[in-house]
Amino acid sequence: MFLLSKFFCQFFFLQVPPNKVSIKLAPKQPMAGTQLEILCETGSSNPQSMITWWRDGFMLTGHQDGIHDGLYGGKITRNILRLNVSSQDDGSVITCQGMLYCFKYF
């Protein structure tokens, strides 16, 4: 006789979006002909946040600067965007957006 055991496990996964997103500029007063470095950091989230950059509605590519332990077992995500500033950038709107990856469980 062959016995087969089946184990059913149920895992609860709580998704918590970042509670804030902060931006830091270096230099604080960018001028044409210089490089601007913008750091975007999310608050603690679970799972880690995904950071995207936008300039006037167009997506830009930043570079991940690390994932650190946050409050209550969450993760803090950091991303850096570097831009060469030109006079055409005057009036541009640059946005950092932090959001959760989408998971689908079956």
C-alpha positions as CSV (number, residue, x, y, z in Angstrom):
1,M,0.0,0.0,0.0
2,F,1.3,3.5,-0.9
3,L,0.2,6.5,1.1
4,L,0.3,10.0,-0.3
5,S,0.2,12.9,2.0
6,K,-0.9,16.3,0.9
7,F,0.1,19.4,2.8
8,F,-1.8,22.6,2.3
9,C,-0.2,25.8,3.5
10,Q,-1.7,29.2,3.5
11,F,0.6,32.2,3.6
12,F,-0.6,35.7,4.3
13,F,1.2,38.4,2.5
14,L,0.5,42.0,3.5
15,Q,1.4,44.6,0.9
16,V,2.1,48.0,2.3
17,P,2.8,50.9,-0.1
18,P,5.5,53.5,0.7
19,N,4.3,56.1,3.2
20,K,6.4,58.8,1.6
21,V,8.8,59.6,-1.2
22,S,11.5,62.2,-0.7
23,I,13.8,63.9,-3.2
24,K,17.2,65.5,-2.7
25,L,19.1,67.6,-5.3
26,A,22.8,68.2,-5.7
27,P,23.6,70.9,-6.5
28,K,20.6,72.6,-5.0
29,Q,20.7,75.4,-7.7
30,P,21.6,73.6,-10.9
31,M,22.9,75.6,-13.8
32,A,23.3,74.9,-17.5
33,G,26.5,73.0,-18.2
34,T,26.5,71.2,-14.9
35,Q,25.4,67.7,-13.9
36,L,22.4,67.4,-11.6
37,E,22.1,64.4,-9.3
38,I,18.6,63.7,-7.9
39,L,18.2,61.1,-5.2
40,C,14.7,59.6,-4.7
41,E,14.1,57.6,-1.5
42,T,10.8,55.9,-0.5
43,G,9.6,55.3,3.0
44,S,9.3,51.8,4.3
45,S,7.1,49.5,2.1
46,N,6.4,45.8,1.8
47,P,7.5,44.5,-0.7
48,Q,10.2,46.9,-1.8
49,S,9.1,49.8,-3.9
50,M,9.8,50.3,-7.6
51,I,11.0,53.8,-8.4
52,T,10.4,55.4,-11.8
53,W,11.5,58.8,-13.1
54,W,9.5,61.1,-15.4
55,R,10.4,64.4,-17.2
56,D,7.5,66.3,-18.7
57,G,5.5,63.0,-19.1
58,F,8.4,60.9,-20.6
59,M,10.0,58.1,-18.6
60,L,13.7,58.5,-17.7
61,T,16.2,55.8,-16.5
62,G,17.7,56.1,-13.1
63,H,20.1,53.8,-11.2
64,Q,19.2,51.8,-8.1
65,D,21.2,53.1,-5.1
66,G,20.3,50.4,-2.6
67,I,17.6,48.8,-0.7
68,H,17.7,49.1,3.1
69,D,15.7,47.7,6.0
70,G,12.9,50.0,7.0
71,L,10.3,50.1,9.8
72,Y,8.2,47.1,10.7
73,G,10.1,44.7,8.4
74,G,9.6,46.9,5.3
75,K,12.2,48.1,2.8
76,I,13.5,51.5,1.9
77,T,14.4,51.9,-1.8
78,R,16.8,54.5,-3.2
79,N,17.3,55.5,-6.8
80,I,19.5,58.2,-8.4
81,L,18.9,60.1,-11.6
82,R,21.8,62.0,-13.2
83,L,21.2,64.7,-15.8
84,N,23.4,67.1,-17.7
85,V,21.6,70.4,-17.4
86,S,21.0,72.6,-20.4
87,S,19.1,75.8,-21.0
88,Q,16.3,73.8,-22.6
89,D,15.6,72.2,-19.2
90,D,14.4,75.5,-17.8
91,G,10.7,74.9,-16.7
92,S,10.9,71.1,-17.0
93,V,9.1,69.0,-14.4
94,I,10.9,66.0,-13.1
95,T,8.9,63.5,-11.1
96,C,10.0,60.6,-8.9
97,Q,7.3,57.9,-8.4
98,G,7.4,55.1,-5.8
99,M,5.0,52.2,-6.2
100,L,4.7,48.5,-5.4
101,Y,5.4,45.7,-7.8
102,C,2.1,44.0,-8.7
103,F,1.8,40.4,-7.6
104,K,-0.9,37.9,-8.5
105,Y,-1.4,34.8,-6.5
106,F,-3.3,31.8,-7.6
